[in-house]
């Protein structure tokens, strides 16, 4: 659930922002956004995320 809600919110924002954008640009935006989300989650779970950004 911790990953699903931000993912849905991010995809909704991408959809709202990119309504007038061609499909290939939307797909690139979605792929980049998902890659950033996965990278942040992996860094946080492996303990490599900076201490200042960690949830307390």
N, C-alpha and C positions, 0 to 999 in steps of 0.2 A: 504494500500500500504506500510505503514511503517513496517508492519510485514511480508508481502509476499516476498519482495525482499531479506531480510536477510535469510528467511527460504529457499528460492530457492537456494541462494548462499551456505548456509550450507549443504543442501542436495547434491548439485553438488560436494562440497569438499569431503563429505563422500563417494560419488560414485567414485571419482578419487582416493582417498586414498585406498579404500577397494576393488579394482578390483580383487585382488587375494585372498581375504578373504572369508571364507565360509559364506553362507547366514545367518546362525544363529548369527554369530558375527556382520554381517552388520545390522541385525534387532536390536540387542542390542545397537549398536552404534547410530542408528537412534532414537531409543526411548530415550536414554540418552540425545542426542543432543536436541531433541524437548522438553524434560522436562526442560533442562537448559534454553532454549529460553523462554518457558512459564513462568518459575519462574522469570526470569529477567524482563519480561514485566509486570507481576503482581506486583512485588516489586516496579517497577518504577511508575506504574499507581496509586498505593495505597500510594505513598509518603514515602515508607520505604527504598528506595534506598539511599545509602550514598550520601551526598551533593557533595563530591569530584568527583563522577562518573556521575553526572547529566549533561545532555546537556544544554548548555546556549544559 
